[in-house]
Amino acid sequence: MSAATEVPPMAAARVYITIEEAARLVSVDEKTIGRWSREDPTFPVLPRRRVVRVHKERFLTWLERQTRQRGARKAQVPAGAA
């Protein structure tokens, strides 16, 4: 493969996605992604002036962690208290 036909590593991996892509990935509104990124300092967002990107794998890990934490909180509520 010649140097002219090589694909840059970042382009091949698509490590970072747009807010719109992140929203589509989990079927929520773009405003929800924005709110999550403002409210939770652990949200994997990379703001650069007017360009905002989300680290795809870290986002999916973050989302999974949120789901587990929510499940753990529900499990702590005594039966009949909800």
Steps between C-alpha positions, in 0.01 A plus 500: 500500500651833401508805726248672271236230555542449876202594717588716801445306826248751641289490185490120502409471868240782527585538866305825537142552384278806479227586749248411230657156448509435876131592527407271213709219648285490816174637352481822699475865403820699442397731785507201735863430409580867563327490838683183600833657407424814705362320806755219533871586503582136419321520164764432228466819296778685317403865447723702270359850449186445293578136420386238751578132466424196715745213550288211372629211713521710818146626434366145475688406819366812676146415392533143624629626835201737529263212433665281764496781759132569436423128542693490828306800635168336411608181676564699822143636517295284740201319349185710520693825553495604135 
